[in-house]
Amino acid sequence: MPKMLILLGAVLICAGLLWIAAERFGVTLGRLPGDIVYERGNIRVFIPLATSLLLSIVASALFWLMNR
């Protein structure tokens, strides 16, 4: 259990650093190319396709690494 908590902490630190780096380059999670935003009047529909795909790939890679 302690090794898993250390690994989880390291993953969270890396995710935080990547988040900061992405914001500096103008890429923010939820505003990626491929995310659909439909606005008309007072209705706003947001469909995060690219964000969902990216998070799915990252989560799959992490789970794959943890099972090795």
All heavy atoms as TSV, in Angstrom:
chain	resi	resn	atom	element	x	y	z
A	1	MET	N	N	0.817	-1.205	0.000
A	1	MET	CA	C	0.000	0.000	0.000
A	1	MET	C	C	0.862	1.271	0.000
A	1	MET	O	O	0.525	2.208	-0.727
A	1	MET	CB	C	-0.936	-0.052	1.208
A	1	MET	CG	C	-1.927	1.045	1.234
A	1	MET	SD	S	-3.085	0.847	-0.129
A	1	MET	CE	C	-4.304	2.002	0.315
A	2	PRO	N	N	1.951	1.336	0.785
A	2	PRO	CA	C	2.766	2.566	0.749
A	2	PRO	C	C	3.348	2.858	-0.639
A	2	PRO	O	O	3.404	4.016	-1.048
A	2	PRO	CB	C	3.880	2.303	1.754
A	2	PRO	CG	C	3.352	1.262	2.659
A	2	PRO	CD	C	2.438	0.421	1.827
A	3	LYS	N	N	3.762	1.800	-1.354
A	3	LYS	CA	C	4.311	2.027	-2.698
A	3	LYS	C	C	3.251	2.573	-3.637
A	3	LYS	O	O	3.527	3.437	-4.472
A	3	LYS	CB	C	4.874	0.723	-3.260
A	3	LYS	CG	C	6.148	0.280	-2.585
A	3	LYS	CD	C	6.675	-0.988	-3.199
A	3	LYS	CE	C	7.925	-1.452	-2.481
A	3	LYS	NZ	N	8.441	-2.697	-3.046
A	4	MET	N	N	2.017	2.095	-3.498
A	4	MET	CA	C	0.947	2.575	-4.357
A	4	MET	C	C	0.631	4.046	-4.053
A	4	MET	O	O	0.372	4.831	-4.967
A	4	MET	CB	C	-0.311	1.725	-4.191
A	4	MET	CG	C	-1.396	2.085	-5.193
A	4	MET	SD	S	-2.768	0.973	-5.131
A	4	MET	CE	C	-2.321	-0.143	-6.427
A	5	LEU	N	N	0.675	4.431	-2.790
A	5	LEU	CA	C	0.419	5.830	-2.435
A	5	LEU	C	C	1.529	6.740	-2.954
A	5	LEU	O	O	1.262	7.852	-3.417
A	5	LEU	CB	C	0.284	5.971	-0.917
A	5	LEU	CG	C	-0.996	5.423	-0.314
A	5	LEU	CD1	C	-0.932	5.507	1.205
A	5	LEU	CD2	C	-2.208	6.160	-0.836
A	6	ILE	N	N	2.771	6.263	-2.899
A	6	ILE	CA	C	3.879	7.045	-3.444
A	6	ILE	C	C	3.723	7.195	-4.950
A	6	ILE	O	O	3.909	8.280	-5.503
A	6	ILE	CB	C	5.233	6.400	-3.082
A	6	ILE	CG1	C	5.469	6.534	-1.580
A	6	ILE	CG2	C	6.369	7.025	-3.872
A	6	ILE	CD1	C	6.656	5.744	-1.077
A	7	LEU	N	N	3.355	6.106	-5.628
A	7	LEU	CA	C	3.131	6.162	-7.072
A	7	LEU	C	C	1.990	7.108	-7.421
A	7	LEU	O	O	2.102	7.913	-8.345
A	7	LEU	CB	C	2.834	4.766	-7.611
A	7	LEU	CG	C	2.570	4.673	-9.102
A	7	LEU	CD1	C	3.815	5.051	-9.894
A	7	LEU	CD2	C	2.102	3.289	-9.474
A	8	LEU	N	N	0.913	7.046	-6.665
A	8	LEU	CA	C	-0.223	7.941	-6.904
A	8	LEU	C	C	0.186	9.402	-6.708
A	8	LEU	O	O	-0.189	10.266	-7.492
A	8	LEU	CB	C	-1.385	7.584	-5.975
A	8	LEU	CG	C	-2.639	8.432	-6.117
A	8	LEU	CD1	C	-3.250	8.255	-7.496
A	8	LEU	CD2	C	-3.648	8.059	-5.042
A	9	GLY	N	N	0.981	9.672	-5.691
A	9	GLY	CA	C	1.471	11.032	-5.470
A	9	GLY	C	C	2.342	11.516	-6.615
A	9	GLY	O	O	2.217	12.655	-7.074
A	10	ALA	N	N	3.212	10.639	-7.106
A	10	ALA	CA	C	4.078	10.999	-8.232
A	10	ALA	C	C	3.255	11.265	-9.493
A	10	ALA	O	O	3.530	12.204	-10.234
A	10	ALA	CB	C	5.095	9.889	-8.486
A	11	VAL	N	N	2.227	10.453	-9.702
A	11	VAL	CA	C	1.356	10.654	-10.870
A	11	VAL	C	C	0.623	11.982	-10.764
A	11	VAL	O	O	0.515	12.732	-11.747
A	11	VAL	CB	C	0.363	9.479	-11.010
A	11	VAL	CG1	C	-0.736	9.799	-11.995
A	11	VAL	CG2	C	1.098	8.213	-11.411
A	12	LEU	N	N	0.137	12.316	-9.576
A	12	LEU	CA	C	-0.571	13.590	-9.395
A	12	LEU	C	C	0.363	14.781	-9.587
A	12	LEU	O	O	-0.035	15.796	-10.173
A	12	LEU	CB	C	-1.229	13.641	-8.019
A	12	LEU	CG	C	-2.451	12.750	-7.840
A	12	LEU	CD1	C	-2.929	12.791	-6.388
A	12	LEU	CD2	C	-3.561	13.151	-8.780
A	13	ILE	N	N	1.594	14.665	-9.123
A	13	ILE	CA	C	2.565	15.742	-9.331
A	13	ILE	C	C	2.846	15.922	-10.816
A	13	ILE	O	O	2.856	17.049	-11.330
A	13	ILE	CB	C	3.868	15.467	-8.551
A	13	ILE	CG1	C	3.615	15.643	-7.050
A	13	ILE	CG2	C	4.994	16.382	-9.011
A	13	ILE	CD1	C	4.757	15.185	-6.176
A	14	CYS	N	N	3.047	14.810	-11.532
A	14	CYS	CA	C	3.289	14.890	-12.984
A	14	CYS	C	C	2.091	15.485	-13.710
A	14	CYS	O	O	2.253	16.308	-14.618
A	14	CYS	CB	C	3.610	13.512	-13.537
A	14	CYS	SG	S	5.226	12.898	-13.040
A	15	ALA	N	N	0.892	15.085	-13.307
A	15	ALA	CA	C	-0.315	15.631	-13.936
A	15	ALA	C	C	-0.411	17.136	-13.697
A	15	ALA	O	O	-0.771	17.891	-14.604
A	15	ALA	CB	C	-1.551	14.923	-13.404
A	16	GLY	N	N	-0.085	17.577	-12.509
A	16	GLY	CA	C	-0.117	19.006	-12.206
A	16	GLY	C	C	0.895	19.788	-13.025
A	16	GLY	O	O	0.597	20.873	-13.538
A	17	LEU	N	N	2.088	19.235	-13.173
A	17	LEU	CA	C	3.113	19.909	-13.975
A	17	LEU	C	C	2.725	19.948	-15.451
A	17	LEU	O	O	2.938	20.966	-16.125
A	17	LEU	CB	C	4.457	19.205	-13.794
A	17	LEU	CG	C	5.093	19.339	-12.407
A	17	LEU	CD1	C	6.336	18.469	-12.308
A	17	LEU	CD2	C	5.419	20.787	-12.096
A	18	LEU	N	N	2.153	18.857	-15.942
A	18	LEU	CA	C	1.693	18.855	-17.332
A	18	LEU	C	C	0.565	19.861	-17.541
A	18	LEU	O	O	0.487	20.502	-18.587
A	18	LEU	CB	C	1.237	17.459	-17.731
A	18	LEU	CG	C	2.342	16.452	-17.997
A	18	LEU	CD1	C	1.753	15.063	-18.206
A	18	LEU	CD2	C	3.167	16.866	-19.191
A	19	TRP	N	N	-0.314	19.980	-16.564
A	19	TRP	CA	C	-1.427	20.926	-16.648
A	19	TRP	C	C	-0.896	22.360	-16.758
A	19	TRP	O	O	-1.354	23.145	-17.579
A	19	TRP	CB	C	-2.306	20.787	-15.427
A	19	TRP	CG	C	-3.670	21.396	-15.569
A	19	TRP	CD1	C	-3.982	22.695	-15.845
A	19	TRP	CD2	C	-4.907	20.719	-15.441
A	19	TRP	NE1	N	-5.324	22.860	-15.880
A	19	TRP	CE2	C	-5.915	21.661	-15.639
A	19	TRP	CE3	C	-5.248	19.400	-15.159
A	19	TRP	CZ2	C	-7.254	21.333	-15.567
A	19	TRP	CZ3	C	-6.584	19.086	-15.094
A	19	TRP	CH2	C	-7.578	20.043	-15.298
A	20	ILE	N	N	0.092	22.692	-15.926
A	20	ILE	CA	C	0.689	24.037	-15.957
A	20	ILE	C	C	1.372	24.279	-17.300
A	20	ILE	O	O	1.222	25.350	-17.908
A	20	ILE	CB	C	1.690	24.206	-14.795
A	20	ILE	CG1	C	0.938	24.231	-13.460
A	20	ILE	CG2	C	2.518	25.468	-14.966
A	20	ILE	CD1	C	1.837	24.155	-12.249
A	21	ALA	N	N	2.117	23.286	-17.792
A	21	ALA	CA	C	2.804	23.437	-19.078
A	21	ALA	C	C	1.797	23.595	-20.213
A	21	ALA	O	O	2.008	24.406	-21.124
A	21	ALA	CB	C	3.710	22.231	-19.330
A	22	ALA	N	N	0.717	22.846	-20.181
A	22	ALA	CA	C	-0.295	22.940	-21.241
A	22	ALA	C	C	-0.951	24.316	-21.251
A	22	ALA	O	O	-1.211	24.870	-22.311
A	22	ALA	CB	C	-1.346	21.848	-21.057
A	23	GLU	N	N	-1.209	24.869	-20.075
A	23	GLU	CA	C	-1.822	26.203	-20.010
A	23	GLU	C	C	-0.893	27.267	-20.585
A	23	GLU	O	O	-1.354	28.221	-21.197
A	23	GLU	CB	C	-2.203	26.543	-18.575
A	23	GLU	CG	C	-3.432	25.801	-18.098
A	23	GLU	CD	C	-3.811	26.138	-16.675
A	23	GLU	OE1	O	-3.001	26.763	-15.951
A	23	GLU	OE2	O	-4.924	25.774	-16.281
A	24	ARG	N	N	0.408	27.105	-20.404
A	24	ARG	CA	C	1.361	28.084	-20.952
A	24	ARG	C	C	1.375	28.062	-22.475
A	24	ARG	O	O	1.673	29.062	-23.110
A	24	ARG	CB	C	2.758	27.825	-20.422
A	24	ARG	CG	C	2.893	28.218	-18.986
A	24	ARG	CD	C	4.301	28.126	-18.528
A	24	ARG	NE	N	4.337	28.437	-17.111
A	24	ARG	CZ	C	5.325	29.032	-16.518
A	24	ARG	NH1	N	6.383	29.376	-17.212
A	24	ARG	NH2	N	5.282	29.277	-15.233
A	25	PHE	N	N	1.076	26.899	-23.059
A	25	PHE	CA	C	1.031	26.787	-24.514
A	25	PHE	C	C	-0.360	27.047	-25.068
A	25	PHE	O	O	-0.605	26.881	-26.252
A	25	PHE	CB	C	1.524	25.414	-24.967
A	25	PHE	CG	C	2.996	25.214	-24.757
A	25	PHE	CD1	C	3.453	24.328	-23.807
A	25	PHE	CD2	C	3.917	25.926	-25.509
A	25	PHE	CE1	C	4.810	24.146	-23.609
A	25	PHE	CE2	C	5.270	25.762	-25.322
A	25	PHE	CZ	C	5.730	24.870	-24.363
A	26	GLY	N	N	-1.299	27.418	-24.202
A	26	GLY	CA	C	-2.640	27.773	-24.659
A	26	GLY	C	C	-3.595	26.597	-24.791
A	26	GLY	O	O	-4.673	26.739	-25.338
A	27	VAL	N	N	-3.192	25.435	-24.313
A	27	VAL	CA	C	-4.061	24.256	-24.382
A	27	VAL	C	C	-4.581	23.979	-22.981
A	27	VAL	O	O	-3.821	23.711	-22.068
A	27	VAL	CB	C	-3.280	23.023	-24.890
A	27	VAL	CG1	C	-4.173	21.797	-24.908
A	27	VAL	CG2	C	-2.689	23.293	-26.251
A	28	THR	N	N	-5.879	24.105	-22.803
A	28	THR	CA	C	-6.474	23.811	-21.507
A	28	THR	C	C	-7.452	22.661	-21.648
A	28	THR	O	O	-8.126	22.531	-22.671
A	28	THR	CB	C	-7.200	25.039	-20.921
A	28	THR	OG1	O	-8.196	25.458	-21.842
A	28	THR	CG2	C	-6.241	26.180	-20.657
A	29	LEU	N	N	-7.508	21.837	-20.646
A	29	LEU	CA	C	-8.424	20.712	-20.665
A	29	LEU	C	C	-9.846	21.244	-20.711
A	29	LEU	O	O	-10.227	22.095	-19.933
A	29	LEU	CB	C	-8.215	19.868	-19.406
A	29	LEU	CG	C	-8.317	18.368	-19.566
A	29	LEU	CD1	C	-7.433	17.887	-20.697
A	29	LEU	CD2	C	-7.980	17.658	-18.298
A	30	GLY	N	N	-10.624	20.750	-21.630
A	30	GLY	CA	C	-11.984	21.234	-21.809
A	30	GLY	C	C	-12.109	22.251	-22.921
A	30	GLY	O	O	-13.199	22.620	-23.312
A	31	ARG	N	N	-10.996	22.682	-23.462
A	31	ARG	CA	C	-11.008	23.637	-24.579
A	31	ARG	C	C	-10.105	23.145	-25.706
A	31	ARG	O	O	-9.488	23.912	-26.410
A	31	ARG	CB	C	-10.512	25.007	-24.116
A	31	ARG	CG	C	-11.296	25.589	-22.998
A	31	ARG	CD	C	-12.345	26.511	-23.551
A	31	ARG	NE	N	-13.011	27.166	-22.435
A	31	ARG	CZ	C	-14.296	27.344	-22.391
A	31	ARG	NH1	N	-15.044	26.935	-23.374
A	31	ARG	NH2	N	-14.850	27.930	-21.368
A	32	LEU	N	N	-9.996	21.838	-25.849
A	32	LEU	CA	C	-9.146	21.267	-26.888
A	32	LEU	C	C	-9.838	21.326	-28.239
A	32	LEU	O	O	-11.069	21.338	-28.307
A	32	LEU	CB	C	-8.834	19.803	-26.553
A	32	LEU	CG	C	-8.018	19.547	-25.295
A	32	LEU	CD1	C	-7.907	18.057	-25.047
A	32	LEU	CD2	C	-6.647	20.160	-25.411
A	33	PRO	N	N	-9.050	21.334	-29.323
A	33	PRO	CA	C	-9.668	21.215	-30.645
A	33	PRO	C	C	-10.374	19.862	-30.722
A	33	PRO	O	O	-9.803	18.844	-30.390
A	33	PRO	CB	C	-8.481	21.264	-31.604
A	33	PRO	CG	C	-7.372	21.869	-30.824
A	33	PRO	CD	C	-7.618	21.526	-29.400
A	34	GLY	N	N	-11.578	19.852	-31.143
A	34	GLY	CA	C	-12.359	18.617	-31.174
A	34	GLY	C	C	-13.474	18.618	-30.144
A	34	GLY	O	O	-14.391	17.811	-30.224
A	35	ASP	N	N	-13.397	19.512	-29.161
A	35	ASP	CA	C	-14.499	19.689	-28.213
A	35	ASP	C	C	-15.566	20.549	-28.892
A	35	ASP	O	O	-15.252	21.537	-29.544
A	35	ASP	CB	C	-14.022	20.378	-26.934
A	35	ASP	CG	C	-13.126	19.485	-26.093
A	35	ASP	OD1	O	-13.128	18.265	-26.328
A	35	ASP	OD2	O	-12.439	20.011	-25.212
A	36	ILE	N	N	-16.801	20.156	-28.758
A	36	ILE	CA	C	-17.893	20.841	-29.444
A	36	ILE	C	C	-18.625	21.749	-28.467
A	36	ILE	O	O	-19.046	21.304	-27.396
A	36	ILE	CB	C	-18.870	19.820	-30.051
A	36	ILE	CG1	C	-18.138	18.954	-31.076
A	36	ILE	CG2	C	-20.064	20.518	-30.682
A	36	ILE	CD1	C	-18.928	17.769	-31.552
A	37	VAL	N	N	-18.762	23.014	-28.841
A	37	VAL	CA	C	-19.524	23.976	-28.037
A	37	VAL	C	C	-20.585	24.580	-28.947
A	37	VAL	O	O	-20.280	25.149	-29.991
A	37	VAL	CB	C	-18.622	25.088	-27.469
A	37	VAL	CG1	C	-19.454	26.082	-26.678
A	37	VAL	CG2	C	-17.512	24.513	-26.624
A	38	TYR	N	N	-21.833	24.448	-28.545
A	38	TYR	CA	C	-22.960	24.992	-29.309
A	38	TYR	C	C	-23.649	26.033	-28.442
A	38	TYR	O	O	-24.117	25.721	-27.354
A	38	TYR	CB	C	-23.934	23.867	-29.684
A	38	TYR	CG	C	-25.181	24.352	-30.354
A	38	TYR	CD1	C	-25.173	24.754	-31.678
A	38	TYR	CD2	C	-26.373	24.430	-29.650
A	38	TYR	CE1	C	-26.317	25.199	-32.294
A	38	TYR	CE2	C	-27.529	24.883	-30.262
A	38	TYR	CZ	C	-27.497	25.262	-31.574
A	38	TYR	OH	O	-28.632	25.715	-32.182
A	39	GLU	N	N	-23.684	27.266	-28.905
A	39	GLU	CA	C	-24.332	28.341	-28.163
A	39	GLU	C	C	-25.387	28.988	-29.046
A	39	GLU	O	O	-25.127	29.355	-30.181
A	39	GLU	CB	C	-23.303	29.388	-27.739
A	39	GLU	CG	C	-22.304	28.876	-26.733
A	39	GLU	CD	C	-21.343	29.963	-26.278
A	39	GLU	OE1	O	-21.774	31.129	-26.188
A	39	GLU	OE2	O	-20.177	29.636	-26.042
A	40	ARG	N	N	-26.573	29.125	-28.493
A	40	ARG	CA	C	-27.649	29.806	-29.196
A	40	ARG	C	C	-28.557	30.442	-28.149
A	40	ARG	O	O	-29.176	29.747	-27.354
A	40	ARG	CB	C	-28.424	28.824	-30.054
A	40	ARG	CG	C	-29.533	29.496	-30.820
A	40	ARG	CD	C	-30.173	28.531	-31.747
A	40	ARG	NE	N	-30.104	29.131	-33.077
A	40	ARG	CZ	C	-30.598	28.579	-34.133
A	40	ARG	NH1	N	-31.149	27.395	-34.050
A	40	ARG	NH2	N	-30.547	29.185	-35.286
A	41	GLY	N	N	-28.579	31.744	-28.163
A	41	GLY	CA	C	-29.395	32.450	-27.179
A	41	GLY	C	C	-28.883	32.172	-25.774
A	41	GLY	O	O	-27.740	32.416	-25.459
A	42	ASN	N	N	-29.768	31.672	-24.922
A	42	ASN	CA	C	-29.360	31.380	-23.554
A	42	ASN	C	C	-29.095	29.877	-23.340
A	42	ASN	O	O	-29.040	29.414	-22.212
A	42	ASN	CB	C	-30.422	31.864	-22.560
A	42	ASN	CG	C	-31.761	31.182	-22.784
A	42	ASN	OD1	O	-31.947	30.495	-23.774
A	42	ASN	ND2	N	-32.684	31.394	-21.873
A	43	ILE	N	N	-28.915	29.147	-24.433
A	43	ILE	CA	C	-28.635	27.710	-24.351
A	43	ILE	C	C	-27.185	27.473	-24.739
A	43	ILE	O	O	-26.703	27.980	-25.755
A	43	ILE	CB	C	-29.557	26.906	-25.297
A	43	ILE	CG1	C	-31.000	27.049	-24.859
A	43	ILE	CG2	C	-29.140	25.445	-25.323
A	43	ILE	CD1	C	-31.983	26.425	-25.819
A	44	ARG	N	N	-26.488	26.693	-23.920
A	44	ARG	CA	C	-25.101	26.335	-24.211
A	44	ARG	C	C	-24.941	24.838	-24.010
A	44	ARG	O	O	-25.221	24.314	-22.936
A	44	ARG	CB	C	-24.148	27.092	-23.298
A	44	ARG	CG	C	-22.715	26.807	-23.611
A	44	ARG	CD	C	-21.793	27.670	-22.795
A	44	ARG	NE	N	-20.428	27.394	-23.194
A	44	ARG	CZ	C	-19.390	27.636	-22.451
A	44	ARG	NH1	N	-19.543	28.187	-21.272
A	44	ARG	NH2	N	-18.192	27.344	-22.867
A	45	VAL	N	N	-24.480	24.149	-25.044
A	45	VAL	CA	C	-24.245	22.709	-24.989
A	45	VAL	C	C	-22.753	22.476	-25.221
A	45	VAL	O	O	-22.191	22.950	-26.204
A	45	VAL	CB	C	-25.075	21.960	-26.058
A	45	VAL	CG1	C	-24.784	20.477	-26.018
A	45	VAL	CG2	C	-26.551	22.231	-25.872
A	46	PHE	N	N	-22.135	21.754	-24.325
A	46	PHE	CA	C	-20.708	21.478	-24.400
A	46	PHE	C	C	-20.500	19.967	-24.446
A	46	PHE	O	O	-20.936	19.241	-23.559
A	46	PHE	CB	C	-19.996	22.083	-23.185
A	46	PHE	CG	C	-18.524	21.825	-23.159
A	46	PHE	CD1	C	-17.693	22.398	-24.095
A	46	PHE	CD2	C	-17.970	21.004	-22.197
A	46	PHE	CE1	C	-16.334	22.162	-24.080
A	46	PHE	CE2	C	-16.616	20.766	-22.167
A	46	PHE	CZ	C	-15.797	21.345	-23.106
A	47	ILE	N	N	-19.847	19.485	-25.520
A	47	ILE	CA	C	-19.573	18.060	-25.683
A	47	ILE	C	C	-18.056	17.894	-25.787
A	47	ILE	O	O	-17.458	18.180	-26.827
A	47	ILE	CB	C	-20.275	17.499	-26.941
A	47	ILE	CG1	C	-21.770	17.772	-26.861
A	47	ILE	CG2	C	-19.998	16.012	-27.077
A	47	ILE	CD1	C	-22.526	17.474	-28.122
A	48	PRO	N	N	-17.410	17.444	-24.708
A	48	PRO	CA	C	-15.940	17.362	-24.683
A	48	PRO	C	C	-15.390	16.075	-25.309
A	48	PRO	O	O	-14.870	15.200	-24.614
A	48	PRO	CB	C	-15.633	17.430	-23.189
A	48	PRO	CG	C	-16.813	16.785	-22.554
A	48	PRO	CD	C	-17.991	17.168	-23.411
A	49	LEU	N	N	-15.478	15.948	-26.618
A	49	LEU	CA	C	-15.019	14.725	-27.293
A	49	LEU	C	C	-13.508	14.531	-27.174
A	49	LEU	O	O	-13.041	13.465	-26.769
A	49	LEU	CB	C	-15.421	14.755	-28.764
A	49	LEU	CG	C	-16.914	14.675	-29.057
A	49	LEU	CD1	C	-17.157	14.805	-30.550
A	49	LEU	CD2	C	-17.491	13.393	-28.533
A	50	ALA	N	N	-12.738	15.522	-27.544
A	50	ALA	CA	C	-11.276	15.396	-27.513
A	50	ALA	C	C	-10.763	15.252	-26.086
A	50	ALA	O	O	-9.852	14.454	-25.828
A	50	ALA	CB	C	-10.634	16.603	-28.188
A	51	THR	N	N	-11.346	15.991	-25.150
A	51	THR	CA	C	-10.935	15.891	-23.754
A	51	THR	C	C	-11.213	14.496	-23.207
A	51	THR	O	O	-10.369	13.904	-22.536
A	51	THR	CB	C	-11.656	16.952	-22.909
A	51	THR	OG1	O	-11.345	18.243	-23.428
A	51	THR	CG2	C	-11.223	16.884	-21.461
A	52	SER	N	N	-12.374	13.948	-23.518
A	52	SER	CA	C	-12.723	12.606	-23.053
A	52	SER	C	C	-11.779	11.566	-23.641
A	52	SER	O	O	-11.350	10.647	-22.948
A	52	SER	CB	C	-14.159	12.268	-23.438
A	52	SER	OG	O	-15.048	13.157	-22.836
A	53	LEU	N	N	-11.455	11.707	-24.914
A	53	LEU	CA	C	-10.545	10.771	-25.557
A	53	LEU	C	C	-9.152	10.837	-24.938
A	53	LEU	O	O	-8.541	9.803	-24.643
A	53	LEU	CB	C	-10.469	11.067	-27.059
A	53	LEU	CG	C	-9.591	10.149	-27.892
A	53	LEU	CD1	C	-10.133	8.727	-27.869
A	53	LEU	CD2	C	-9.518	10.656	-29.311
A	54	LEU	N	N	-8.662	12.032	-24.697
A	54	LEU	CA	C	-7.350	12.210	-24.089
A	54	LEU	C	C	-7.303	11.621	-22.681
A	54	LEU	O	O	-6.365	10.891	-22.334
A	54	LEU	CB	C	-6.965	13.689	-24.060
A	54	LEU	CG	C	-5.616	14.012	-23.425
A	54	LEU	CD1	C	-4.488	13.435	-24.273
A	54	LEU	CD2	C	-5.456	15.510	-23.271
A	55	LEU	N	N	-8.311	11.905	-21.874
A	55	LEU	CA	C	-8.345	11.369	-20.512
A	55	LEU	C	C	-8.457	9.847	-20.524
A	55	LEU	O	O	-7.861	9.172	-19.676
A	55	LEU	CB	C	-9.495	11.989	-19.725
A	55	LEU	CG	C	-9.325	13.457	-19.365
A	55	LEU	CD1	C	-10.570	13.971	-18.652
A	55	LEU	CD2	C	-8.104	13.665	-18.496
A	56	SER	N	N	-9.190	9.299	-21.462
A	56	SER	CA	C	-9.316	7.852	-21.578
A	56	SER	C	C	-7.978	7.205	-21.927
A	56	SER	O	O	-7.612	6.173	-21.357
A	56	SER	CB	C	-10.355	7.509	-22.636
A	56	SER	OG	O	-10.424	6.123	-22.827
A	57	ILE	N	N	-7.239	7.801	-22.841
A	57	ILE	CA	C	-5.931	7.276	-23.228
A	57	ILE	C	C	-4.959	7.331	-22.053
A	57	ILE	O	O	-4.244	6.360	-21.773
A	57	ILE	CB	C	-5.376	8.037	-24.449
A	57	ILE	CG1	C	-6.202	7.706	-25.685
A	57	ILE	CG2	C	-3.899	7.717	-24.683
A	57	ILE	CD1	C	-5.905	8.593	-26.870
A	58	VAL	N	N	-4.944	8.447	-21.341
A	58	VAL	CA	C	-4.052	8.596	-20.190
A	58	VAL	C	C	-4.416	7.593	-19.099
A	58	VAL	O	O	-3.534	6.925	-18.534
A	58	VAL	CB	C	-4.084	10.045	-19.657
A	58	VAL	CG1	C	-3.378	10.160	-18.317
A	58	VAL	CG2	C	-3.462	10.991	-20.669
A	59	ALA	N	N	-5.694	7.448	-18.796
A	59	ALA	CA	C	-6.120	6.503	-17.767
A	59	ALA	C	C	-5.792	5.069	-18.167
A	59	ALA	O	O	-5.319	4.282	-17.337
A	59	ALA	CB	C	-7.614	6.654	-17.494
A	60	SER	N	N	-6.004	4.721	-19.422
A	60	SER	CA	C	-5.681	3.372	-19.904
A	60	SER	C	C	-4.186	3.092	-19.782
A	60	SER	O	O	-3.785	2.005	-19.375
A	60	SER	CB	C	-6.117	3.198	-21.352
A	60	SER	OG	O	-7.513	3.283	-21.457
A	61	ALA	N	N	-3.364	4.072	-20.132
A	61	ALA	CA	C	-1.914	3.902	-20.027
A	61	ALA	C	C	-1.491	3.724	-18.568
A	61	ALA	O	O	-0.638	2.880	-18.259
A	61	ALA	CB	C	-1.196	5.094	-20.659
A	62	LEU	N	N	-2.079	4.502	-17.676
A	62	LEU	CA	C	-1.739	4.373	-16.255
A	62	LEU	C	C	-2.135	3.020	-15.712
A	62	LEU	O	O	-1.354	2.372	-14.988
A	62	LEU	CB	C	-2.404	5.490	-15.443
A	62	LEU	CG	C	-1.820	6.880	-15.616
A	62	LEU	CD1	C	-2.649	7.900	-14.845
A	62	LEU	CD2	C	-0.381	6.910	-15.133
A	63	PHE	N	N	-3.322	2.546	-16.034
A	63	PHE	CA	C	-3.759	1.243	-15.556
A	63	PHE	C	C	-2.901	0.129	-16.158
A	63	PHE	O	O	-2.599	-0.856	-15.487
A	63	PHE	CB	C	-5.241	1.015	-15.850
A	63	PHE	CG	C	-6.139	1.819	-14.966
A	63	PHE	CD1	C	-7.159	2.576	-15.506
A	63	PHE	CD2	C	-5.974	1.814	-13.594
A	63	PHE	CE1	C	-7.993	3.315	-14.697
A	63	PHE	CE2	C	-6.803	2.547	-12.769
A	63	PHE	CZ	C	-7.818	3.304	-13.322
A	64	TRP	N	N	-2.487	0.292	-17.408
A	64	TRP	CA	C	-1.633	-0.705	-18.036
A	64	TRP	C	C	-0.290	-0.765	-17.321
A	64	TRP	O	O	0.241	-1.842	-17.055
A	64	TRP	CB	C	-1.454	-0.366	-19.511
A	64	TRP	CG	C	-0.577	-1.350	-20.231
A	64	TRP	CD1	C	-0.902	-2.583	-20.685
A	64	TRP	CD2	C	0.802	-1.154	-20.568
A	64	TRP	NE1	N	0.171	-3.173	-21.284
A	64	TRP	CE2	C	1.231	-2.319	-21.234
A	64	TRP	CE3	C	1.705	-0.109	-20.376
A	64	TRP	CZ2	C	2.545	-2.457	-21.695
A	64	TRP	CZ3	C	2.991	-0.251	-20.858
A	64	TRP	CH2	C	3.397	-1.420	-21.496
A	65	LEU	N	N	0.262	0.418	-16.995
A	65	LEU	CA	C	1.544	0.458	-16.275
A	65	LEU	C	C	1.430	-0.122	-14.880
A	65	LEU	O	O	2.354	-0.787	-14.393
A	65	LEU	CB	C	2.062	1.906	-16.206
A	65	LEU	CG	C	2.616	2.475	-17.493
A	65	LEU	CD1	C	2.915	3.955	-17.325
A	65	LEU	CD2	C	3.864	1.721	-17.924
A	66	MET	N	N	0.320	0.098	-14.221
A	66	MET	CA	C	0.145	-0.419	-12.867
A	66	MET	C	C	-0.009	-1.941	-12.846
A	66	MET	O	O	0.356	-2.581	-11.864
A	66	MET	CB	C	-1.058	0.249	-12.208
A	66	MET	CG	C	-0.817	1.713	-11.896
A	66	MET	SD	S	-2.277	2.601	-11.411
A	66	MET	CE	C	-2.568	1.953	-9.785
A	67	ASN	N	N	-0.513	-2.533	-13.935
A	67	ASN	CA	C	-0.699	-3.985	-13.996
A	67	ASN	C	C	0.558	-4.720	-14.462
A	67	ASN	O	O	0.590	-5.934	-14.413
A	67	ASN	CB	C	-1.862	-4.341	-14.925
A	67	ASN	CG	C	-3.187	-4.096	-14.259
A	67	ASN	OD1	O	-3.301	-4.167	-13.044
A	67	ASN	ND2	N	-4.190	-3.781	-15.061
A	68	ARG	N	N	1.554	-4.012	-14.924
A	68	ARG	CA	C	2.796	-4.667	-15.384
A	68	ARG	C	C	3.622	-5.126	-14.249
A	68	ARG	O	O	3.832	-4.762	-13.253
A	68	ARG	CB	C	3.602	-3.720	-16.236
A	68	ARG	CG	C	3.023	-3.607	-17.615
A	68	ARG	CD	C	3.955	-2.926	-18.537
A	68	ARG	NE	N	4.865	-3.950	-19.005
A	68	ARG	CZ	C	6.040	-3.697	-19.543
A	68	ARG	NH1	N	6.444	-2.475	-19.666
A	68	ARG	NH2	N	6.815	-4.648	-19.978
